[in-house]
Amino acid sequence: MTVAVVLYTSDLRLHDHPPLRAALSSCDQVVPLFVRDRAVTAAGFAPPNRLAFLADCLADLDAGLRERGGRLVVRSGDVVAEVCSLARESAAAEVHLAAGVSAYAHAREDRLRTALEAEGRRLHVHDGVVTAVAPGAVRPAGSDHFAVFTPYLRRWSELPLRAVAPAPRAVRVPEGIGSEPLPARAAVTGLSPGLARGGEDEARRLLARWLRTGVQDYGAAHDDLAGDATSRLSPHLHFGTLSPTEAVHRARGTGGPGAGAFVRQLCWRDFHHQVLAARPATATEDYRSRQDHWRRGPAAEEETEAWKEGRTGYPMVDAAMRQLRHEGWMHNRGRLLAACFLTKTLYVDWRTGARHFLDLLVDGDLANNQLNWQWVAGTGTDTRPNRVLNPVRQGLLHDPEGRYVHRWVPELAGLDAPRVHEPWRLPGPERARYAAYPDPVVELADGLDRFRRGRGTA
């Protein structure tokens, strides 16, 4: 009997899973393995919301494997040590793994390859599993990655995608392989109360419903904060319970401008992954330095805390931050507004905001989170690095009836639009009725002035 190990990371599914298909094709038996990586936990990348969602995903993956005669093996510790130990235990000749894009993922692959080859085993790393198009598959002349989205989109759209692979009918796992108990959501504390459920079954249900009832209007309605006309698929793309390749194929199959707009967002995801793969340091360093002099000190810290708590005095910003805390998720337009307010109105380092988002977002993806923050802060790939979004104007545009604000800022319930977006302008007696809601932490004009002076564009 020949045996292979399939190491699951950010690809927790059975449908369209090239590493699993390759292992099943080359060997008689397969050990599906997930390692609870202590290095990830120690680095602060396993906050409660993602741990709970992960528990759902692993339980669902195990159930799917058991329906096919297999099961998921769970271990804890150093990934390389645990994989090598399991390979010896099962007499596996090869290990299959989806390619990652971060510096840590690259180092993990290198360490694992060296350790396995020292024992006479082979590591197979598969591209195009966590992204639709593998980083580096399309490159501009004279560079290892695209730094501007539009030309990347054009080349990305021209590239033929691989066919979607079906889920296997059977998975045979060697007998006698020990496993830790599956983690359980119920054991995780400190969750956002509105956190969504994870797992491949849920991902496929959401995708089917989205393509049937939502994607047609996406192009026109994706910025409607109150309507929430988004797919809600980002956590499943992050954990890999949904194949981005399958999502692109199926969306294109529906046709129409809404599907095109949705596919464009999937391309943005791949774009950020190819940037991070080529420039791993951008997880913590400016992609393009603007020589910023970010504000520090007690005043900046106090304003940052108000931002985190949704108490800035700007209803659109506060609604977005409260949604984040309650759901572990935030509407994309809300993310843009909240990030712009922190970096260009409060003029606080983008890394402070990116860390806070990673602490709460269930879809807290290193490539998308860090590089979207840099895009908004003007240190990333945006060709207009000094653009500033006005939260009042954004509210009038994307929440014209104030329904999104009413949902998340109940202190302003009953206050109609457009006044709900500028409650500090209410006349004295009426403002007193809404005194529970704070005044702005800074005037927008003052914030814009200090941003321009700090960046040297005044």
ZAMARGU-4260 file (C-alpha; in steps of 0.2 Angstrom, whole numbers, plus 5000, padded with zeros to 4 digits):
<rodrens>
0) 5000/5000/5000 | 5007/5017/4995 | 5002/5032/5007 | 5002/5051/5004 | 4999/5065/5017
5) 4989/5080/5012 | 4993/5094/5023 | 4978/5106/5024 | 4981/5125/5028 | 4970/5138/5020
10) 4961/5126/5009 | 4948/5117/5020 | 4937/5109/5007 | 4935/5093/4997 | 4928/5101/4981
15) 4941/5107/4968 | 4956/5102/4979 | 4971/5099/4968 | 4982/5092/4982 | 4970/5079/4988
20) 4966/5074/4970 | 4984/5072/4966 | 4987/5062/4982 | 4972/5050/4978 | 4979/5048/4960
25) 4996/5043/4965 | 4994/5033/4981 | 4982/5020/4988 | 4979/5028/5004 | 4979/5046/5010
30) 4981/5055/5027 | 4971/5071/5027 | 4981/5081/5041 | 4978/5098/5049 | 4991/5105/5061
35) 4986/5117/5074 | 5002/5128/5072 | 5008/5135/5088 | 5019/5147/5079 | 5003/5155/5071
40) 4995/5156/5089 | 5011/5163/5096 | 5011/5177/5083 | 4994/5183/5087 | 4986/5176/5071
45) 4973/5165/5079 | 4960/5177/5088 | 4944/5170/5094 | 4933/5174/5079 | 4944/5165/5067
50) 4947/5150/5079 | 4928/5148/5081 | 4926/5148/5062 | 4941/5137/5060 | 4932/5124/5072
55) 4917/5124/5061 | 4927/5122/5045 | 4937/5107/5052 | 4921/5099/5059 | 4913/5100/5042
60) 4929/5094/5033 | 4930/5079/5044 | 4911/5075/5041 | 4914/5076/5023 | 4929/5064/5024
65) 4919/5052/5035 | 4905/5051/5022 | 4918/5045/5010 | 4926/5032/5021 | 4940/5043/5028
70) 4943/5056/5042 | 4953/5071/5047 | 4969/5069/5057 | 4972/5084/5069 | 4989/5087/5077
75) 4996/5102/5087 | 5014/5108/5087 | 5027/5113/5075 | 5021/5110/5057 | 5037/5102/5050
80) 5039/5091/5065 | 5021/5085/5065 | 5021/5082/5046 | 5037/5072/5047 | 5031/5062/5062
85) 5015/5057/5054 | 5024/5053/5037 | 5035/5041/5047 | 5020/5034/5057 | 5010/5031/5041
90) 5025/5026/5030 | 5020/5040/5018 | 5032/5043/5003 | 5025/5060/4998 | 5016/5075/5006
95) 5005/5087/4996 | 5002/5105/5001 | 4994/5120/4993 | 5006/5134/4990 | 5005/5150/5001
100) 5010/5168/4998 | 5016/5175/5014 | 5034/5175/5020 | 5029/5162/5034 | 5021/5151/5021
105) 5036/5151/5010 | 5048/5147/5025 | 5036/5133/5030 | 5037/5125/5012 | 5056/5127/5012
110) 5058/5119/5029 | 5046/5105/5026 | 5054/5101/5009 | 5072/5100/5017 | 5066/5089/5032
115) 5056/5077/5020 | 5070/5075/5008 | 5082/5071/5022 | 5071/5056/5025 | 5069/5051/5007
120) 5051/5058/5005 | 5045/5071/4992 | 5035/5087/4995 | 5023/5092/4981 | 5017/5110/4982
125) 5002/5115/4972 | 4998/5132/4964 | 4981/5139/4961 | 4972/5132/4976 | 4970/5147/4987
130) 4969/5159/4972 | 4961/5157/4955 | 4977/5162/4947 | 4993/5158/4955 | 5005/5172/4960
135) 5018/5175/4946 | 5007/5166/4933 | 5005/5183/4924 | 5019/5196/4925 | 5023/5212/4917
140) 5038/5215/4907 | 5053/5218/4918 | 5045/5214/4935 | 5040/5200/4945 | 5023/5206/4949
145) 5010/5219/4944 | 5010/5235/4954 | 4994/5242/4946 | 4977/5233/4946 | 4970/5238/4929
150) 4983/5230/4918 | 4984/5215/4930 | 4965/5213/4928 | 4967/5213/4909 | 4980/5199/4909
155) 4971/5190/4923 | 4955/5190/4913 | 4964/5183/4897 | 4972/5168/4906 | 4962/5152/4905
160) 4958/5144/4922 | 4960/5126/4925 | 4945/5115/4926 | 4936/5113/4942 | 4939/5096/4950
165) 4925/5087/4958 | 4925/5081/4976 | 4932/5063/4978 | 4920/5049/4980 | 4931/5039/4992
170) 4946/5043/5003 | 4955/5028/5011 | 4965/5032/5027 | 4977/5020/5035 | 4971/5012/5051
175) 4979/5016/5067 | 4983/5034/5064 | 4980/5044/5080 | 4972/5061/5080 | 4968/5074/5093
180) 4950/5078/5096 | 4943/5091/5084 | 4942/5109/5091 | 4925/5115/5095 | 4917/5132/5093
185) 4909/5131/5110 | 4926/5130/5118 | 4931/5147/5111 | 4927/5163/5122 | 4927/5181/5117
190) 4918/5179/5100 | 4908/5192/5091 | 4890/5188/5095 | 4885/5189/5077 | 4899/5178/5070
195) 4894/5168/5055 | 4896/5149/5054 | 4910/5141/5044 | 4912/5125/5034 | 4912/5119/5016
200) 4893/5115/5016 | 4889/5133/5022 | 4901/5140/5009 | 4893/5130/4995 | 4875/5135/5001
205) 4880/5153/5001 | 4888/5153/4984 | 4873/5144/4976 | 4861/5157/4984 | 4872/5171/4979
210) 4873/5166/4961 | 4854/5163/4961 | 4847/5178/4969 | 4861/5191/4972 | 4875/5193/4959
215) 4864/5200/4946 | 4862/5216/4956 | 4880/5217/4963 | 4887/5229/4951 | 4874/5242/4955
220) 4871/5238/4973 | 4888/5233/4981 | 4891/5250/4989 | 4873/5250/4997 | 4878/5248/5016
225) 4861/5246/5022 | 4856/5234/5008 | 4871/5223/5011 | 4871/5217/4993 | 4887/5207/4995
230) 4891/5189/4994 | 4897/5187/5012 | 4909/5174/5005 | 4926/5182/5010 | 4928/5171/5026
235) 4925/5155/5016 | 4938/5161/5003 | 4950/5165/5017 | 4948/5148/5025 | 4947/5139/5008
240) 4930/5131/5011 | 4926/5138/4994 | 4938/5137/4979 | 4941/5154/4971 | 4943/5145/4954
245) 4926/5137/4955 | 4918/5154/4961 | 4925/5163/4945 | 4919/5149/4934 | 4902/5149/4941
250) 4900/5168/4941 | 4906/5169/4923 | 4893/5156/4919 | 4879/5167/4925 | 4883/5181/4914
255) 4878/5200/4916 | 4887/5215/4923 | 4884/5210/4941 | 4894/5194/4939 | 4907/5204/4930
260) 4908/5216/4945 | 4909/5201/4957 | 4923/5192/4947 | 4933/5209/4947 | 4933/5208/4966
265) 4939/5190/4965 | 4953/5197/4954 | 4957/5210/4967 | 4960/5196/4979 | 4972/5188/4968
270) 4981/5204/4964 | 4984/5207/4982 | 4991/5189/4984 | 5003/5191/4970 | 5009/5208/4977
275) 5012/5199/4994 | 5020/5184/4986 | 5033/5195/4977 | 5035/5207/4992 | 5032/5198/5008
280) 5039/5213/5018 | 5023/5223/5014 | 5014/5214/5027 | 5022/5226/5039 | 5032/5239/5028
285) 5026/5252/5016 | 5025/5246/4998 | 5028/5264/4993 | 5035/5275/5007 | 5027/5292/5008
290) 5039/5297/5022 | 5024/5299/5034 | 5026/5306/5052 | 5012/5296/5059 | 5004/5304/5075
295) 5009/5296/5092 | 5006/5301/5110 | 4991/5302/5122 | 4980/5312/5110 | 4982/5300/5095
300) 4980/5285/5107 | 4964/5292/5114 | 4957/5295/5097 | 4962/5278/5091 | 4952/5270/5105
305) 4937/5280/5101 | 4939/5274/5083 | 4940/5256/5089 | 4925/5258/5100 | 4914/5266/5087
310) 4914/5283/5096 | 4922/5295/5084 | 4906/5306/5082 | 4905/5302/5064 | 4890/5290/5062
315) 4896/5281/5046 | 4913/5277/5054 | 4906/5272/5070 | 4892/5261/5062 | 4906/5251/5052
320) 4917/5249/5068 | 4902/5243/5078 | 4897/5230/5064 | 4915/5224/5065 | 4914/5221/5083
325) 4897/5213/5083 | 4899/5202/5067 | 4918/5200/5065 | 4915/5206/5048 | 4912/5223/5039
330) 4905/5229/5023 | 4918/5233/5010 | 4913/5251/5009 | 4913/5252/5028 | 4931/5246/5028
335) 4936/5259/5016 | 4928/5273/5026 | 4935/5266/5043 | 4953/5264/5036 | 4953/5281/5028
340) 4947/5290/5044 | 4960/5282/5054 | 4975/5285/5042 | 4970/5302/5034 | 4959/5311/5047
345) 4966/5305/5063 | 4983/5302/5054 | 4987/5286/5063 | 4999/5273/5056 | 4990/5260/5045
350) 4998/5246/5055 | 4988/5250/5070 | 4972/5249/5061 | 4977/5233/5051 | 4981/5224/5068
355) 4964/5229/5075 | 4955/5222/5060 | 4966/5206/5061 | 4961/5204/5079 | 4942/5204/5074
360) 4939/5200/5056 | 4934/5182/5053 | 4941/5184/5035 | 4957/5192/5042 | 4968/5188/5027
365) 4986/5194/5028 | 4987/5199/5009 | 4970/5207/5008 | 4970/5215/5025 | 4987/5223/5024
370) 4987/5228/5006 | 4970/5235/5007 | 4975/5245/5022 | 4990/5251/5012 | 4980/5255/4997
375) 4968/5267/5008 | 4983/5274/5018 | 4992/5279/5001 | 5007/5268/5005 | 5002/5254/4994
380) 4997/5252/4975 | 4984/5266/4974 | 4988/5278/4960 | 4980/5292/4970 | 4989/5290/4987
385) 4982/5306/4994 | 4964/5304/4991 | 4953/5307/5007 | 4935/5300/5009 | 4923/5312/5018
390) 4912/5301/5030 | 4898/5313/5029 | 4897/5313/5010 | 4900/5295/5009 | 4885/5293/5021
395) 4874/5303/5009 | 4880/5293/4995 | 4879/5275/5001 | 4867/5276/5016 | 4855/5290/5010
400) 4841/5285/5021 | 4852/5282/5036 | 4846/5264/5038 | 4864/5257/5041 | 4868/5271/5054
405) 4851/5267/5063 | 4855/5248/5063 | 4872/5251/5072 | 4871/5267/5081 | 4855/5266/5090
410) 4858/5282/5100 | 4853/5291/5084 | 4837/5281/5081 | 4823/5292/5075 | 4834/5305/5067
415) 4831/5306/5049 | 4843/5308/5034 | 4852/5318/5030 | 4854/5325/5048 | 4858/5308/5055
420) 4875/5309/5046 | 4879/5326/5055 | 4871/5325/5072 | 4883/5339/5079 | 4874/5352/5068
425) 4857/5349/5076 | 4850/5364/5085 | 4853/5365/5104 | 4837/5357/5111 | 4837/5343/5098
430) 4855/5340/5100 | 4852/5337/5118 | 4840/5323/5114 | 4854/5314/5106 | 4867/5318/5119
435) 4872/5300/5122 | 4881/5301/5105 | 4898/5310/5106 | 4903/5325/5097 | 4917/5323/5083
440) 4934/5319/5090 | 4941/5330/5077 | 4934/5342/5064 | 4936/5335/5046 | 4945/5351/5040
445) 4958/5350/5055 | 4961/5332/5051 | 4964/5335/5033 | 4976/5349/5037 | 4986/5338/5049
450) 4987/5324/5036 | 4993/5336/5022 | 5006/5343/5034 | 5011/5326/5040 | 5013/5320/5023
455) 5021/5335/5016 | 5008/5339/5003 | 5001/5355/5011
</rodrens>
